[in-house]
């Protein structure tokens, strides 16, 4: 079993071009835990006798006079990622530092690995393509079981998420109306995954299944060519053209990057896990329930996002239907990171601080 070594956030958040490698101080080290949900039932009708949810925490729960936890913040990662990714400097060194917007001295931060990701239950643990066909609703149900049943948090102070975690934030807001006092989805749209967004996912999945080495999921060695094709698509989907042009201004630099980087990235992922991760979005569509979202929400996208392009008129119409919603579009620039801008907190930490203030 291979450990997943990438996420869509990292593809465009500096790892792609080697940006932001230096840091003034190390991010705080999170504590790792496991929570086991007994007899977990998936929407597909399948079930697991035990579903492991691996998660990381920073800070300490604080309770009010009635014994309710008041400072829990749930932070949700993107496709292929892990809760641990939020210790990256562009996120943690901005938000988790002393006096930062999410200072662990003030908040109890919960960063789970979604089903099919990281240290949580996933196909590569042994079931391969017999693993239950989970979707985003299942992933959110497992997150709710962790926070509500495992950590005794009735109402979260904040749910925020990047990319897939952004979409999970919308699912949370509609499925658990009293589940959180505020929401901050970063880099997504609250509609069915269709058009170009579904197309690149479908092409990536087809590339794995078309590789003869895949063998219906019972491969002896990873289907290398299929996984390289997946990484080709992920790099293009996650990148921003402006900083890429700066970092690779000649065809020679581009060709050298293309010759080395996709294969290097492909060596760190598992084919079946990747198939499940990409397909989990197939049932996502919160568009019909946007009026039911009552808690304050600040939703942030970026103008250079290939996956959620601003020229689609979706966000402008959707935000009108969210009672206490605010939509922010970060302008493209030489230092933005395409889809991965969601993980660079410097661009939106002010909006997060304002959201926490208006949801007190």
C-alpha positions as CSV (number, residue, x, y, z in Angstrom):
1,X,0.0,0.0,0.0
2,X,1.4,3.4,-0.9
3,X,0.9,6.5,1.0
4,X,-0.8,9.3,-0.9
5,X,1.7,12.0,-1.5
6,X,-0.2,14.7,-3.2
7,X,-3.4,16.7,-3.2
8,X,-5.0,19.0,-5.7
9,X,-4.2,21.9,-3.3
10,X,-0.5,21.2,-3.4
11,X,-0.4,21.0,-7.2
12,X,-1.1,24.7,-7.5
13,X,-0.1,25.9,-4.1
14,X,3.6,26.3,-4.6
15,X,4.6,22.7,-4.7
16,X,4.0,22.8,-8.5
17,X,6.6,25.5,-9.1
18,X,8.7,25.3,-5.9
19,X,7.3,28.6,-4.6
20,X,7.2,29.4,-0.9
21,X,9.8,26.9,0.2
22,X,11.3,29.0,3.0
23,X,9.6,29.7,6.3
24,X,10.3,31.7,9.3
25,X,9.1,29.2,11.9
26,X,7.9,25.6,11.9
27,X,4.1,25.1,12.0
28,X,2.8,23.6,15.3
29,X,2.8,19.8,15.3
30,X,-0.7,18.4,15.4
31,X,-1.6,15.3,17.4
32,X,-2.8,12.3,15.4
33,X,-5.8,10.2,16.5
34,X,-8.1,7.5,15.2
35,X,-11.9,7.2,15.7
36,X,-13.7,4.1,14.7
37,X,-17.4,4.2,13.5
38,X,-19.1,0.9,14.1
39,X,-21.4,-0.5,11.4
40,X,-21.1,2.4,9.0
41,X,-23.7,2.4,6.3
42,X,-23.0,4.0,2.9
43,X,-25.7,5.6,0.7
44,X,-24.9,2.9,-1.9
45,X,-26.4,0.3,0.4
46,X,-23.0,-1.1,1.3
47,X,-21.6,-1.1,4.8
48,X,-18.4,-1.6,6.8
49,X,-18.4,-3.2,10.2
50,X,-15.7,-0.6,11.2
51,X,-14.8,2.6,9.5
52,X,-11.6,4.3,10.7
53,X,-11.5,8.0,10.6
54,X,-7.9,9.3,11.1
55,X,-7.7,12.9,12.2
56,X,-5.4,15.6,13.6
57,X,-6.0,18.1,16.3
58,X,-4.4,21.3,17.6
59,X,-5.5,23.2,20.7
60,X,-7.8,22.2,23.5
61,X,-11.7,22.1,23.7
62,X,-13.2,24.9,25.7
63,X,-16.7,24.5,27.3
64,X,-19.4,26.8,28.4
65,X,-21.3,26.6,31.7
66,X,-23.6,23.9,30.2
67,X,-20.6,21.8,29.2
68,X,-20.9,22.4,25.5
69,X,-17.7,22.7,23.4
70,X,-17.6,26.3,22.0
71,X,-14.3,26.6,20.1
72,X,-14.1,23.6,17.7
73,X,-13.2,24.3,14.1
74,X,-13.4,21.6,11.5
75,X,-11.0,22.0,8.6
76,X,-11.6,19.8,5.5
77,X,-9.0,19.0,2.8
78,X,-9.3,18.6,-1.0
79,X,-9.2,15.6,-3.3
80,X,-6.2,13.3,-2.6
81,X,-5.2,15.3,0.5
82,X,-5.0,14.8,4.2
83,X,-5.8,16.7,7.3
84,X,-2.1,17.0,7.9
85,X,-1.7,19.2,4.8
86,X,-2.9,22.2,6.8
87,X,0.5,22.3,8.6
88,X,2.0,23.6,5.3
89,X,3.5,27.1,5.9
90,X,1.2,29.0,3.5
91,X,-1.7,27.9,5.7
92,X,-0.4,27.1,9.2
93,X,2.2,29.9,9.5
94,X,-0.4,32.4,8.7
95,X,-3.5,31.1,10.6
96,X,-2.1,28.9,13.4
97,X,0.6,31.2,14.7
98,X,0.2,33.0,18.1
99,X,-2.3,35.7,17.6
100,X,-3.3,34.2,14.2
101,X,-7.0,34.0,13.1
102,X,-7.1,30.3,14.1
103,X,-4.6,30.4,17.0
104,X,-4.7,27.0,18.7
105,X,-4.5,28.8,22.0
106,X,-8.0,30.0,21.3
107,X,-9.5,27.3,19.0
108,X,-9.7,23.5,19.0
109,X,-8.8,22.6,15.4
110,X,-10.0,19.3,14.0
111,X,-8.4,18.2,10.6
112,X,-9.7,14.8,9.5
113,X,-8.6,12.6,6.6
114,X,-11.7,12.0,4.5
115,X,-12.9,8.5,3.8
116,X,-10.6,7.1,1.1
117,X,-7.8,9.4,2.1
118,X,-4.7,9.4,4.2
119,X,-4.9,7.2,7.3
120,X,-8.7,6.7,7.1
121,X,-10.3,3.6,5.7
122,X,-9.7,3.4,1.9
123,X,-9.6,0.9,-1.0
124,X,-5.8,0.3,-0.8
125,X,-6.2,-1.1,2.7
126,X,-7.2,-4.4,1.1
127,X,-10.7,-4.3,-0.3
128,X,-9.5,-2.6,-3.6
129,X,-12.5,-2.1,-5.9
130,X,-14.7,-4.0,-3.4
131,X,-14.5,-1.0,-1.1
132,X,-17.9,0.6,-0.7
133,X,-18.6,3.3,-3.3
134,X,-18.6,6.3,-1.0
135,X,-19.7,9.8,-2.0
136,X,-19.5,13.2,-0.4
137,X,-22.6,12.6,1.7
138,X,-20.9,9.6,3.2
139,X,-17.7,11.5,3.8
140,X,-19.6,14.3,5.6
141,X,-21.6,11.7,7.7
142,X,-18.3,10.3,8.9
143,X,-17.0,13.8,9.8
144,X,-20.2,14.4,11.7
145,X,-19.8,11.1,13.6
146,X,-16.3,12.0,14.5
147,X,-17.1,15.5,15.8
148,X,-20.5,14.8,17.3
149,X,-20.1,11.3,18.7
150,X,-16.3,11.0,19.0
151,X,-15.4,14.4,20.3
152,X,-18.8,15.4,21.8
153,X,-19.1,18.6,19.8
154,X,-22.7,19.5,19.3
155,X,-22.1,22.7,17.4
156,X,-18.9,23.6,15.6
157,X,-17.6,27.2,15.8
158,X,-16.6,27.0,12.1
159,X,-16.6,24.5,9.2
160,X,-14.1,25.5,6.5
161,X,-12.7,23.5,3.6
162,X,-10.6,23.6,0.5
163,X,-11.7,22.3,-2.9
164,X,-13.5,19.0,-2.1
165,X,-13.6,20.3,1.5
166,X,-15.3,23.4,0.1
167,X,-18.0,21.2,-1.3
168,X,-18.2,19.3,1.9
169,X,-18.8,22.6,3.6
170,X,-21.9,23.1,1.5
171,X,-23.1,19.6,2.3
172,X,-22.5,20.2,6.0
173,X,-24.5,23.5,5.9
174,X,-27.5,21.8,4.3
175,X,-27.4,18.4,6.1
176,X,-26.8,19.7,9.6
177,X,-28.5,23.1,9.8
178,X,-27.3,23.6,13.5
179,X,-24.0,21.8,13.0
180,X,-21.9,25.0,12.9
181,X,-22.1,28.7,13.7
182,X,-20.3,29.6,10.5
183,X,-19.0,28.2,7.2
184,X,-16.1,29.2,4.9
185,X,-16.0,27.2,1.7
186,X,-12.9,27.8,-0.4
187,X,-12.7,27.0,-4.1
188,X,-15.8,25.3,-5.4
189,X,-19.3,25.8,-6.8
190,X,-22.5,24.6,-5.2
191,X,-23.8,22.7,-8.2
192,X,-23.6,19.3,-9.8
193,X,-20.1,18.4,-11.0
194,X,-20.6,18.6,-14.7
195,X,-19.1,20.3,-17.8
196,X,-15.4,20.6,-17.9
197,X,-15.0,19.9,-14.2
198,X,-16.5,16.4,-14.6
199,X,-14.8,15.9,-17.9
200,X,-11.2,16.2,-16.6
201,X,-12.2,13.8,-13.8
202,X,-13.7,11.3,-16.2
203,X,-10.6,11.5,-18.4
204,X,-8.3,10.9,-15.4
205,X,-10.4,7.9,-14.3
206,X,-10.5,6.5,-17.9
207,X,-6.7,6.7,-18.1
208,X,-6.3,4.4,-15.0
209,X,-8.9,1.9,-16.2
210,X,-7.4,1.9,-19.8
211,X,-3.9,0.9,-18.5
212,X,-3.6,-2.9,-18.9
213,X,-1.6,-3.0,-15.6
214,X,-4.7,-1.9,-13.7
215,X,-6.3,-5.4,-14.0
216,X,-9.7,-4.3,-12.8
217,X,-8.1,-3.0,-9.6
218,X,-6.2,-6.2,-8.7
219,X,-2.8,-4.9,-10.0
220,X,0.5,-6.4,-8.9
221,X,2.3,-3.1,-9.6
222,X,0.7,0.3,-9.9
223,X,-0.6,1.2,-13.5
224,X,2.2,3.7,-14.1
225,X,1.1,5.1,-17.4
226,X,-2.5,5.6,-16.2
227,X,-1.3,7.4,-13.1
228,X,1.1,9.6,-15.1
229,X,-1.9,10.7,-17.3
230,X,-3.8,11.5,-14.1
231,X,-1.0,13.7,-12.9
232,X,-0.8,15.4,-16.3
233,X,-4.5,16.4,-15.9
234,X,-4.1,17.4,-12.2
235,X,-1.2,19.7,-12.9
236,X,-3.0,21.5,-15.6
237,X,-6.3,21.7,-13.7
238,X,-4.6,23.0,-10.5
239,X,-2.2,25.5,-12.0
240,X,-2.4,29.2,-12.6
241,X,-1.0,30.5,-15.9
242,X,0.6,33.7,-14.6
243,X,3.1,32.3,-12.0
244,X,3.7,29.3,-14.3
245,X,4.7,31.7,-17.1
246,X,7.1,33.4,-14.7
247,X,8.6,30.2,-13.4
248,X,8.9,28.5,-16.8
249,X,9.4,31.2,-19.4
250,X,11.1,28.9,-22.0
251,X,10.0,25.8,-23.8
252,X,13.1,24.0,-22.4
253,X,12.1,24.6,-18.8
254,X,8.5,23.5,-19.5
255,X,9.8,20.3,-21.3
256,X,12.1,19.5,-18.5
257,X,9.3,19.9,-15.9
258,X,6.9,17.8,-18.0
259,X,9.5,15.0,-18.4
260,X,10.1,14.7,-14.7
261,X,7.3,16.0,-12.5
262,X,4.2,13.8,-13.5
263,X,6.1,10.6,-13.1
264,X,7.5,11.7,-9.8
265,X,4.0,12.5,-8.5
266,X,2.5,9.4,-9.9
267,X,4.9,7.3,-7.9
268,X,3.3,8.5,-4.6
269,X,-0.4,7.6,-5.3
270,X,-2.5,4.5,-5.5
271,X,-4.7,3.8,-8.5
272,X,-7.8,2.5,-6.8
273,X,-7.7,5.2,-4.1
274,X,-7.4,7.8,-6.8
275,X,-10.3,6.4,-8.8
276,X,-12.6,6.5,-5.7
277,X,-11.4,10.0,-4.8
278,X,-12.2,11.4,-8.2
279,X,-15.6,9.7,-8.5
280,X,-16.8,10.5,-5.0
281,X,-18.1,13.9,-6.4
282,X,-20.6,12.1,-8.7
283,X,-23.7,12.7,-6.5
284,X,-22.8,16.2,-5.2
285,X,-25.4,18.8,-5.9
286,X,-26.4,21.2,-3.1
287,X,-28.0,23.7,-5.6
288,X,-31.6,22.8,-4.6
289,X,-31.1,23.6,-0.9
290,X,-29.1,26.8,-0.8
291,X,-32.1,28.7,0.8
292,X,-31.9,26.4,3.8
293,X,-28.4,27.6,4.8
294,X,-29.0,29.9,7.8
295,X,-25.6,30.3,9.4
296,X,-23.2,33.0,8.2
297,X,-21.1,31.9,5.2
298,X,-18.2,33.5,3.4
299,X,-17.4,31.7,0.2
300,X,-14.2,32.4,-1.6
301,X,-13.1,31.5,-5.1
302,X,-10.1,32.8,-7.2
303,X,-10.3,34.3,-10.6
304,X,-7.5,32.1,-12.1
305,X,-9.2,28.8,-11.0
306,X,-9.4,26.3,-14.0
307,X,-11.7,24.0,-12.1
308,X,-14.2,26.8,-11.0
309,X,-13.8,29.4,-13.7
310,X,-15.3,32.8,-12.8
311,X,-16.8,33.2,-16.3
312,X,-19.4,30.7,-15.4
313,X,-22.4,32.7,-14.0
314,X,-23.0,30.2,-11.2
315,X,-21.6,31.9,-8.1
316,X,-23.3,35.2,-8.7
317,X,-26.7,33.5,-8.9
318,X,-26.1,31.1,-6.1
319,X,-25.0,33.6,-3.5
320,X,-28.3,35.5,-3.8
321,X,-30.0,32.4,-2.4
322,X,-27.9,32.1,0.8
323,X,-29.4,34.3,3.5
324,X,-26.3,35.3,5.3
325,X,-23.9,34.5,2.5
326,X,-21.0,36.6,1.1
327,X,-19.1,35.7,-2.0
328,X,-15.5,36.8,-2.6
329,X,-13.5,36.5,-5.8
330,X,-9.8,36.8,-5.4
331,X,-8.3,38.6,-8.5
332,X,-5.6,36.8,-10.5
333,X,-2.1,38.0,-10.2
334,X,1.6,36.9,-10.5
335,X,1.5,35.6,-6.9
336,X,-1.9,33.8,-6.9
337,X,-2.0,30.0,-7.3
338,X,-5.0,29.1,-9.4
339,X,-7.2,26.5,-7.8
340,X,-4.7,26.2,-5.0
341,X,-5.1,29.8,-3.8
342,X,-7.5,28.2,-1.4
343,X,-4.6,27.0,0.7
344,X,-2.7,30.3,0.7
345,X,-4.3,32.0,3.7
346,X,-2.6,35.4,3.1
347,X,-5.2,36.1,0.4
348,X,-8.3,35.5,2.5
349,X,-7.4,35.5,6.2
350,X,-9.1,38.9,6.6
351,X,-12.3,37.5,5.3
352,X,-12.0,34.6,7.8
353,X,-11.5,37.0,10.7
354,X,-14.6,39.1,9.6
355,X,-16.7,35.9,9.3
356,X,-15.8,34.8,12.8
357,X,-16.7,38.3,14.0
358,X,-20.1,38.5,12.4
359,X,-21.0,35.0,13.6
360,X,-20.3,35.5,17.3
